[in-house]
């Protein structure tokens, strides 16, 4: 799927959150959305998975306007989102939660089918939760819940995957496994990420948000320069190479202040 944001602006309660965003994702790309807290990442994602209507501009999915040309169900068949869930227990089993990903493909009284069951099993195997299918969601760790929600998105069989902090609550092994899995899916993907080195290792391209606007865009190795990181993230940076993977690696430290000298 090809995704394009054309001059998208969002206001909440009259306050501008993001302004005149121009963004494009090519089919099969893994695009990272970077920026400090409060820069507008989650707001921008919500416009893409049809949870927040822009005040101006348009979101295009394969040339169709998300809000004018697609209804809620049609959009849900094309786009799956994994968002940062609020804390609390889930009342369903893992398999029941993943099965909910099939809802956009059913009629109002549509029954679960053998194909649905196969897709749920495949999704759970893909995220490493096949042995947890009948466990209640509330008995899972935070990281396991996050993987179950990704499985639900995969069972949806979307053309576009939208992820808000997909490594949240995961330990380091699970973080790397999750990102490697997302990369290998070769689904058109837009993900908000906090860890800049995850972006350099796994993303094809990144967009950097600063104060609600795009500050830079392009391959992470080109975009994440020491000057940009100082301006947007208020950190000092040295760029090197990860000796284990060969990927670019960023070494970060706080900017010096008068008190540091």
C-alpha positions as CSV (number, residue, x, y, z in Angstrom):
1,X,0.0,0.0,0.0
2,X,1.1,3.5,-0.8
3,X,0.3,6.1,2.0
4,X,0.5,9.8,1.6
5,X,-0.3,12.6,4.1
6,X,-1.0,15.8,2.2
7,X,-0.8,19.0,4.3
8,X,-2.3,17.3,7.4
9,X,-3.0,19.6,10.4
10,X,-4.7,18.6,13.7
11,X,-6.1,20.8,16.4
12,X,-7.4,19.6,19.7
13,X,-9.6,22.1,21.6
14,X,-8.4,24.8,19.3
15,X,-4.8,24.1,20.0
16,X,-2.5,23.2,17.1
17,X,-0.9,19.8,17.6
18,X,0.6,19.0,14.2
19,X,0.8,21.4,11.3
20,X,1.0,20.9,7.5
21,X,2.5,17.4,7.6
22,X,3.7,16.0,4.3
23,X,4.6,12.3,4.6
24,X,4.8,9.4,2.2
25,X,5.3,5.6,2.7
26,X,6.1,3.4,-0.3
27,X,4.7,-0.1,-0.5
28,X,6.5,-2.5,1.8
29,X,8.5,0.2,3.6
30,X,9.2,0.3,7.3
31,X,9.0,4.0,8.1
32,X,9.9,5.3,11.6
33,X,8.3,8.4,13.2
34,X,10.7,10.0,15.6
35,X,10.6,12.9,18.0
36,X,10.7,14.0,21.6
37,X,7.6,13.6,23.9
38,X,4.9,16.0,22.9
39,X,6.1,16.4,19.3
40,X,2.8,15.0,17.9
41,X,3.8,11.4,17.0
42,X,0.7,9.7,18.5
43,X,-1.6,12.4,17.1
44,X,-0.2,11.8,13.6
45,X,-0.7,8.1,13.9
46,X,-4.3,8.5,15.0
47,X,-5.0,10.4,11.8
48,X,-3.6,7.5,9.8
49,X,-5.6,4.8,11.5
50,X,-8.8,6.9,11.3
51,X,-9.2,7.7,15.0
52,X,-8.7,11.5,14.7
53,X,-10.0,13.6,11.8
54,X,-7.5,16.2,10.5
55,X,-8.6,19.9,10.7
56,X,-6.9,20.3,7.3
57,X,-5.3,18.2,4.6
58,X,-5.9,14.6,3.6
59,X,-4.7,11.1,4.3
60,X,-4.5,9.0,1.1
61,X,-4.4,5.2,1.0
62,X,-3.5,3.9,-2.5
63,X,-5.0,7.1,-3.9
64,X,-8.2,7.0,-1.9
65,X,-9.1,9.7,0.7
66,X,-9.3,7.9,4.1
67,X,-12.1,10.1,5.3
68,X,-14.1,10.8,2.2
69,X,-13.7,7.5,0.2
70,X,-13.5,4.9,3.0
71,X,-15.9,4.1,5.8
72,X,-14.9,2.8,9.2
73,X,-15.1,-0.9,8.2
74,X,-13.4,-0.5,4.8
75,X,-10.6,1.4,6.5
76,X,-10.2,-1.3,9.2
77,X,-9.9,-3.9,6.5
78,X,-6.9,-2.0,5.1
79,X,-5.2,-0.7,8.2
80,X,-4.4,-2.3,11.6
81,X,-3.1,-0.4,14.5
82,X,-1.3,-1.5,17.7
83,X,-1.5,1.4,20.2
84,X,-0.3,1.9,23.7
85,X,-3.0,0.3,25.7
86,X,-4.1,1.7,29.1
87,X,-3.1,-0.3,32.1
88,X,-5.7,-2.8,33.3
89,X,-6.8,-6.4,32.9
90,X,-8.3,-7.8,29.7
91,X,-11.4,-10.0,30.1
92,X,-10.7,-12.3,27.2
93,X,-8.3,-15.1,26.4
94,X,-5.3,-14.5,24.1
95,X,-7.0,-16.4,21.3
96,X,-10.2,-14.4,21.7
97,X,-8.3,-11.2,21.6
98,X,-6.5,-12.1,18.4
99,X,-9.7,-13.3,16.9
100,X,-11.1,-9.8,17.3
101,X,-8.8,-8.8,14.4
102,X,-11.1,-10.7,12.1
103,X,-14.1,-8.5,12.9
104,X,-13.7,-6.0,10.0
105,X,-14.0,-8.9,7.6
106,X,-17.3,-10.2,8.9
107,X,-20.9,-9.1,8.5
108,X,-23.0,-8.0,11.5
109,X,-23.9,-11.6,12.4
110,X,-20.9,-13.2,10.8
111,X,-19.7,-16.4,12.4
112,X,-16.1,-17.5,13.1
113,X,-14.8,-19.8,10.4
114,X,-12.1,-22.4,10.0
115,X,-10.1,-19.8,8.1
116,X,-10.4,-17.4,11.1
117,X,-9.1,-20.1,13.4
118,X,-6.1,-20.8,11.1
119,X,-5.2,-17.1,10.9
120,X,-5.3,-16.8,14.7
121,X,-3.1,-19.8,15.1
122,X,-0.6,-18.5,12.5
123,X,-0.5,-15.0,14.0
124,X,0.2,-16.4,17.5
125,X,2.9,-18.7,16.2
126,X,4.5,-15.7,14.4
127,X,4.7,-13.7,17.6
128,X,5.8,-16.6,19.8
129,X,2.6,-17.0,21.8
130,X,1.2,-20.3,20.4
131,X,1.5,-21.8,23.9
132,X,-0.5,-18.9,25.5
133,X,-3.6,-19.1,23.3
134,X,-6.0,-20.1,26.1
135,X,-4.5,-18.0,28.8
136,X,-6.5,-15.0,30.0
137,X,-5.0,-11.8,28.8
138,X,-4.8,-10.4,32.3
139,X,-2.4,-13.2,33.3
140,X,0.2,-12.1,30.7
141,X,3.2,-9.9,31.3
142,X,3.2,-6.4,29.7
143,X,5.4,-7.6,26.9
144,X,3.3,-10.7,26.2
145,X,0.2,-8.4,26.0
146,X,2.0,-6.3,23.5
147,X,2.9,-9.3,21.4
148,X,-0.8,-10.5,21.6
149,X,-1.9,-7.1,20.3
150,X,0.5,-7.4,17.4
151,X,-0.9,-10.9,16.6
152,X,-4.4,-9.4,16.6
153,X,-3.2,-6.9,14.0
154,X,-1.6,-9.6,11.9
155,X,-4.8,-11.7,12.0
156,X,-6.6,-8.7,10.5
157,X,-4.4,-9.2,7.4
158,X,-3.9,-5.4,6.8
159,X,-2.2,-3.7,3.9
160,X,-0.9,-1.0,6.4
161,X,0.4,-1.6,9.9
162,X,0.5,1.4,12.3
163,X,2.4,0.9,15.5
164,X,2.7,3.3,18.5
165,X,5.9,2.3,20.5
166,X,5.8,-1.4,19.4
167,X,8.7,-2.3,21.9
168,X,6.9,-0.8,24.9
169,X,7.1,-3.1,28.0
170,X,9.4,-5.6,26.2
171,X,12.7,-6.8,27.5
172,X,15.8,-6.3,25.2
173,X,15.5,-9.8,23.6
174,X,11.8,-9.3,22.9
175,X,12.4,-5.8,21.6
176,X,14.9,-7.0,19.0
177,X,12.7,-10.0,18.1
178,X,9.6,-7.8,17.7
179,X,11.4,-5.3,15.4
180,X,13.0,-8.1,13.3
181,X,9.6,-9.7,12.9
182,X,8.0,-6.4,11.8
183,X,10.8,-5.9,9.3
184,X,10.5,-9.4,7.9
185,X,6.7,-8.9,7.4
186,X,7.5,-6.5,4.5
187,X,4.1,-4.9,5.2
188,X,3.8,-1.1,4.6
189,X,4.5,0.1,8.2
190,X,4.5,3.4,10.1
191,X,5.8,3.1,13.6
192,X,6.5,5.7,16.3
193,X,9.8,4.8,18.0
194,X,11.6,6.2,21.0
195,X,14.9,4.4,20.6
196,X,16.9,6.1,17.8
197,X,19.2,3.1,17.4
198,X,16.2,0.9,16.7
199,X,15.3,3.3,13.9
200,X,18.8,3.2,12.4
201,X,18.9,-0.6,12.5
202,X,15.4,-1.4,11.2
203,X,13.8,1.5,9.4
204,X,14.0,2.2,5.7
205,X,13.3,5.8,6.2
206,X,12.4,8.1,9.1
207,X,10.4,11.3,9.7
208,X,11.5,13.5,12.6
209,X,8.8,15.5,14.3
210,X,9.6,18.6,16.3
211,X,7.0,20.9,17.8
212,X,4.3,19.4,15.5
213,X,6.2,19.8,12.2
214,X,8.5,17.6,10.1
215,X,12.1,18.6,11.0
216,X,13.8,16.1,8.7
217,X,13.0,13.0,6.6
218,X,15.0,10.4,4.7
219,X,17.2,7.3,5.4
220,X,18.1,7.3,9.2
221,X,21.8,7.3,8.5
222,X,21.4,10.5,6.5
223,X,18.9,12.2,8.7
224,X,20.1,11.6,12.3
225,X,23.0,13.9,12.3
226,X,24.6,15.4,15.4
227,X,23.3,18.8,14.5
228,X,19.7,17.6,14.1
229,X,19.9,15.5,17.3
230,X,21.1,18.5,19.3
231,X,18.4,20.8,17.9
232,X,15.5,18.4,18.2
233,X,16.4,16.1,21.1
234,X,18.8,18.3,23.1
235,X,21.5,15.6,23.1
236,X,25.1,15.4,22.0
237,X,25.7,12.6,19.5
238,X,28.5,10.6,18.0
239,X,27.8,8.4,15.0
240,X,29.6,5.0,14.7
241,X,29.0,1.5,13.5
242,X,27.5,-1.4,15.5
243,X,30.4,-3.9,15.4
244,X,27.9,-6.9,15.7
245,X,25.5,-5.9,12.9
246,X,27.3,-3.3,10.8
247,X,24.3,-0.9,11.2
248,X,24.9,2.8,12.1
249,X,24.9,3.3,15.9
250,X,24.4,6.5,17.8
251,X,26.2,7.3,21.1
252,X,24.3,9.9,23.0
253,X,24.9,12.2,26.0
254,X,23.1,15.2,27.4
255,X,24.1,18.6,26.0
256,X,26.6,20.4,28.2
257,X,25.3,23.2,30.4
258,X,27.1,25.8,32.5
259,X,26.7,23.5,35.5
260,X,28.5,20.7,33.7
261,X,31.6,22.8,33.1
